[in-house]
Amino acid sequence: MYRLEPELFNLNYTLDCGQVFRWEKEGDWWTGVVGNNVIRLSQEKESGQLLIDSELPPEFFSRYLRFDDDLSSIYVSINRDLLIDRAINKYKGLRLIRQDPWECLISYMLATASSIPTIQKRICLLSQFLGQELEDGYFSFPDPETLANADLSLLDRCKLGFRADRIKTAAEEVCSGELDFDALFRLEYKYARERLMRLRGIGEKVADCVLLFAFEKMESFPVDTHVRQIIQHYHIDDSYFETCSNLSCMGDWGREYFGHYCGYAQEYLYYQKRIEGFVSLY
């Protein structure tokens, strides 16, 4: 076990905000599976020090938890109104996580029209049936080859519904090289999104989530039910929506309104809405 002293970091907000699905909290400790590693993290309230129970080096956590993001500068760039200002001050220290592209892709394909507990259950079952046991009760996420070769009858036992065939097809494309993660990193945001949306089962929201959390596309602005409701409640009178008010336009609005780091703004607004509902600004 060792300690890190990150600046502007809140572990609870970062792991609880809904961006990752394989972390669970018991007492003061979070336990999660990342790659082939079971990791336990805690944060001291007074000092802010991060306690790490893992054999992985400090560099891994600095990258995974995006300690290289200049959060203070990001706050300045996205702080456009009272609503985001409130979210920033209430949930200060929430950082995006650099997720594994493969696991992130499949996780968000499993997330369509589902609650967070349901998503977590699906991923848990998929890992139990097709992953490798790392320690008692904890399993790795299945690799593309394993998922591509899995029988649909086995996937049905994971309670995936119509998503089973879709994630199997995605796995086949990754295995064949037709879906090239390295190329997605290199592509500009709009072209990377177009490529992801060629996969059956991936619309704009899922594509934006995957690009934001796994492919460094900070200009992604996922619009789910919570974000749509936020925009309709607080911003629908913006002149931007005089001619267009669909979800695609809302995403474009977010990119224009908040700028390059609109993905951070989205996560703060989403978390605030999920935890508190509609908040009063006066």
C-alpha positions as CSV (number, residue, x, y, z in Angstrom):
1,M,0.0,0.0,0.0
2,Y,1.2,3.5,-0.7
3,R,-0.1,7.1,-0.9
4,L,-0.4,9.8,-3.6
5,E,-1.1,13.5,-3.0
6,P,-3.1,14.6,-6.0
7,E,-4.3,18.2,-6.4
8,L,-8.0,18.9,-6.9
9,F,-9.2,15.4,-6.7
10,N,-12.3,13.8,-5.1
11,L,-12.3,10.0,-5.3
12,N,-15.9,9.6,-4.3
13,Y,-17.3,11.9,-6.9
14,T,-15.0,10.5,-9.6
15,L,-16.0,6.9,-9.0
16,D,-19.7,7.5,-8.2
17,C,-20.6,9.9,-11.0
18,G,-21.7,7.2,-13.4
19,Q,-18.8,7.1,-15.9
20,V,-17.4,3.7,-14.8
21,F,-19.3,0.6,-13.7
22,R,-16.9,-1.8,-12.0
23,W,-16.2,0.0,-8.8
24,E,-18.1,-0.5,-5.5
25,K,-17.7,1.2,-2.2
26,E,-17.7,-0.5,1.2
27,G,-17.0,1.7,4.2
28,D,-14.2,4.1,3.3
29,W,-12.8,1.9,0.5
30,W,-13.6,1.5,-3.1
31,T,-12.8,-1.8,-4.8
32,G,-12.7,-2.1,-8.6
33,V,-11.4,-4.2,-11.4
34,V,-9.2,-2.5,-14.0
35,G,-7.7,-4.7,-16.6
36,N,-6.4,-7.8,-14.8
37,N,-6.1,-6.1,-11.5
38,V,-8.3,-5.8,-8.4
39,I,-7.6,-2.4,-6.9
40,R,-8.6,-0.8,-3.6
41,L,-8.6,2.9,-3.1
42,S,-9.5,5.3,-0.3
43,Q,-9.0,9.0,0.3
44,E,-8.3,10.7,3.6
45,K,-10.8,13.5,4.1
46,E,-8.5,16.0,5.8
47,S,-5.3,15.6,3.8
48,G,-6.8,14.5,0.5
49,Q,-4.1,11.8,0.2
50,L,-5.1,8.9,-1.9
51,L,-4.5,5.5,-0.3
52,I,-3.7,2.8,-2.9
53,D,-3.8,-1.0,-2.2
54,S,-2.4,-2.3,-5.5
55,E,0.9,-3.5,-7.0
56,L,0.4,-1.1,-9.9
57,P,2.8,1.8,-10.0
58,P,1.9,5.4,-9.2
59,E,2.2,6.3,-12.9
60,F,-0.7,4.0,-13.7
61,F,-3.1,5.9,-11.4
62,S,-1.9,9.3,-12.5
63,R,-2.9,8.3,-16.0
64,Y,-6.1,6.4,-15.2
65,L,-7.4,9.2,-12.9
66,R,-6.2,11.9,-15.3
67,F,-4.1,13.8,-12.8
68,D,-2.4,15.4,-15.8
69,D,-5.6,17.3,-16.6
70,D,-5.3,21.0,-15.5
71,L,-8.6,21.0,-13.7
72,S,-8.3,24.6,-12.5
73,S,-7.9,25.8,-16.1
74,I,-10.7,23.5,-17.3
75,Y,-13.0,25.0,-14.7
76,V,-12.3,28.5,-16.0
77,S,-13.0,27.5,-19.6
78,I,-16.3,25.8,-18.9
79,N,-17.7,28.0,-16.2
80,R,-20.3,29.8,-18.3
81,D,-23.3,30.3,-16.0
82,L,-24.7,29.8,-12.5
83,L,-25.7,26.2,-13.1
84,I,-22.3,24.9,-14.1
85,D,-20.6,27.2,-11.5
86,R,-22.8,25.5,-8.8
87,A,-21.9,22.1,-10.1
88,I,-18.1,22.9,-10.1
89,N,-18.2,24.2,-6.6
90,K,-20.4,21.4,-5.2
91,Y,-18.5,18.5,-6.9
92,K,-15.0,20.0,-7.1
93,G,-12.3,17.4,-7.7
94,L,-14.4,15.1,-10.0
95,R,-12.1,13.9,-12.7
96,L,-12.8,12.0,-15.9
97,I,-11.2,8.6,-16.1
98,R,-9.1,7.2,-18.9
99,Q,-10.9,3.9,-19.6
100,D,-9.8,0.9,-21.6
101,P,-11.3,1.4,-25.1
102,W,-12.5,-2.2,-25.5
103,E,-14.2,-2.4,-22.1
104,C,-15.6,1.1,-22.4
105,L,-17.1,0.3,-25.8
106,I,-18.9,-2.8,-24.7
107,S,-20.0,-1.4,-21.4
108,Y,-21.7,1.6,-23.0
109,M,-23.3,-0.7,-25.7
110,L,-24.8,-2.6,-22.7
111,A,-25.9,0.7,-21.1
112,T,-28.6,1.7,-23.6
113,A,-32.0,2.3,-22.0
114,S,-30.8,1.0,-18.6
115,S,-30.2,2.1,-15.0
116,I,-26.7,2.1,-13.6
117,P,-27.4,-1.0,-11.3
118,T,-28.7,-2.9,-14.3
119,I,-25.6,-2.0,-16.4
120,Q,-23.4,-3.1,-13.5
121,K,-25.2,-6.4,-13.2
122,R,-24.8,-7.2,-17.0
123,I,-21.1,-6.4,-16.9
124,C,-20.7,-8.5,-13.7
125,L,-22.4,-11.5,-15.3
126,L,-20.5,-11.1,-18.6
127,S,-17.2,-11.1,-16.7
128,Q,-18.2,-14.1,-14.5
129,F,-19.1,-16.2,-17.5
130,L,-16.4,-15.1,-19.9
131,G,-13.6,-13.5,-17.9
132,Q,-10.9,-14.9,-15.8
133,E,-11.2,-15.0,-12.0
134,L,-8.6,-12.7,-10.5
135,E,-9.5,-13.3,-6.8
136,D,-12.6,-14.5,-5.0
137,G,-15.6,-12.8,-6.6
138,Y,-13.7,-10.6,-9.0
139,F,-13.3,-11.3,-12.7
140,S,-11.5,-9.7,-15.6
141,F,-13.5,-8.3,-18.5
142,P,-13.7,-10.8,-21.4
143,D,-11.3,-10.0,-24.3
144,P,-12.6,-9.5,-27.9
145,E,-11.7,-13.0,-29.0
146,T,-13.6,-14.6,-26.2
147,L,-16.6,-12.5,-26.8
148,A,-16.6,-12.9,-30.5
149,N,-16.5,-16.7,-30.1
150,A,-19.1,-16.9,-27.4
151,D,-22.4,-18.7,-28.0
152,L,-25.4,-16.5,-27.9
153,S,-27.0,-18.9,-25.5
154,L,-24.3,-18.2,-23.0
155,L,-24.7,-14.4,-23.6
156,D,-28.4,-14.8,-22.9
157,R,-27.5,-16.0,-19.4
158,C,-25.9,-12.6,-18.9
159,K,-29.3,-10.9,-19.2
160,L,-28.2,-8.8,-22.2
161,G,-31.4,-9.0,-24.2
162,F,-31.2,-7.5,-27.7
163,R,-27.7,-6.2,-26.9
164,A,-26.1,-9.7,-27.0
165,D,-25.9,-10.0,-30.8
166,R,-24.7,-6.4,-31.1
167,I,-21.7,-6.7,-28.7
168,K,-20.8,-10.0,-30.4
169,T,-20.7,-8.3,-33.8
170,A,-18.6,-5.4,-32.3
171,A,-16.2,-8.0,-30.9
172,E,-15.9,-9.6,-34.3
173,E,-15.1,-6.3,-35.9
174,V,-12.4,-5.6,-33.4
175,C,-10.9,-9.1,-33.9
176,S,-10.8,-8.7,-37.7
177,G,-9.3,-5.2,-37.5
178,E,-12.3,-3.7,-39.2
179,L,-12.8,-1.6,-36.1
180,D,-9.3,-0.1,-35.4
181,F,-8.9,1.6,-32.0
182,D,-5.6,3.2,-32.9
183,A,-7.3,4.8,-35.9
184,L,-10.1,6.1,-33.7
185,F,-7.5,7.9,-31.5
186,R,-6.0,9.5,-34.6
187,L,-9.3,10.6,-36.2
188,E,-10.8,13.9,-35.5
189,Y,-13.8,13.8,-33.2
190,K,-16.6,14.0,-35.9
191,Y,-15.0,11.3,-38.0
192,A,-14.3,9.0,-35.0
193,R,-18.0,9.4,-34.0
194,E,-19.2,8.6,-37.5
195,R,-17.0,5.4,-37.5
196,L,-18.4,4.2,-34.2
197,M,-22.0,4.9,-35.2
198,R,-21.5,2.4,-38.1
199,L,-21.8,-0.3,-35.5
200,R,-25.3,-1.5,-34.9
201,G,-26.5,-0.4,-31.4
202,I,-24.4,2.8,-31.2
203,G,-26.1,6.1,-31.6
204,E,-24.8,9.6,-30.9
205,K,-25.0,9.3,-27.1
206,V,-23.1,6.0,-26.8
207,A,-20.5,7.1,-29.3
208,D,-19.9,10.3,-27.4
209,C,-19.6,8.5,-24.1
210,V,-17.0,6.1,-25.6
211,L,-15.0,8.8,-27.3
212,L,-15.0,11.0,-24.1
213,F,-14.1,8.3,-21.7
214,A,-11.7,6.2,-23.8
215,F,-10.4,8.1,-26.8
216,E,-9.4,11.5,-25.5
217,K,-12.2,13.4,-27.3
218,M,-12.8,16.1,-24.7
219,E,-15.2,17.8,-27.2
220,S,-17.7,14.9,-26.8
221,F,-20.9,16.0,-25.2
222,P,-23.2,13.0,-24.5
223,V,-26.8,13.9,-24.3
224,D,-28.9,11.4,-22.3
225,T,-32.2,11.9,-20.5
226,H,-30.6,13.9,-17.7
227,V,-28.7,16.3,-19.9
228,R,-31.7,16.7,-22.2
229,Q,-33.8,17.7,-19.3
230,I,-31.1,20.1,-18.0
231,I,-31.0,21.9,-21.4
232,Q,-34.8,22.0,-21.7
233,H,-35.2,23.3,-18.2
234,Y,-32.3,25.9,-18.0
235,H,-31.3,26.7,-21.6
236,I,-34.1,26.0,-24.0
237,D,-34.7,29.8,-24.5
238,D,-31.2,30.1,-25.9
239,S,-31.4,31.5,-29.5
240,Y,-29.5,28.4,-30.6
241,F,-32.7,26.3,-30.2
242,E,-35.0,28.6,-32.3
243,T,-34.7,26.4,-35.3
244,C,-33.6,23.1,-33.9
245,S,-34.2,21.3,-30.5
246,N,-33.4,17.6,-31.1
247,L,-30.7,15.7,-29.2
248,S,-28.2,16.2,-32.0
249,C,-28.6,19.9,-31.8
250,M,-28.2,19.8,-28.0
251,G,-24.9,18.1,-28.5
252,D,-23.8,20.7,-30.9
253,W,-24.9,23.4,-28.5
254,G,-22.9,21.9,-25.7
255,R,-19.8,21.9,-27.8
256,E,-20.3,25.5,-28.9
257,Y,-21.4,26.8,-25.4
258,F,-18.8,25.1,-23.2
259,G,-15.9,24.8,-25.7
260,H,-13.2,22.1,-26.0
261,Y,-13.7,20.7,-22.5
262,C,-17.5,20.4,-22.8
263,G,-17.2,16.7,-21.9
264,Y,-16.1,17.8,-18.4
265,A,-19.1,20.2,-18.2
266,Q,-21.4,17.4,-19.2
267,E,-20.2,15.1,-16.5
268,Y,-20.6,17.7,-13.8
269,L,-24.1,18.7,-14.9
270,Y,-25.1,15.1,-15.3
271,Y,-23.9,14.1,-11.8
272,Q,-25.6,17.2,-10.2
273,K,-28.9,16.4,-11.9
274,R,-28.7,12.6,-11.0
275,I,-28.0,13.4,-7.4
276,E,-30.0,16.5,-6.8
277,G,-32.6,16.8,-9.6
278,F,-33.3,20.3,-10.7
279,V,-31.5,22.8,-8.5
280,S,-32.4,26.4,-7.6
281,L,-29.9,29.0,-8.8
282,Y,-31.2,31.9,-6.7
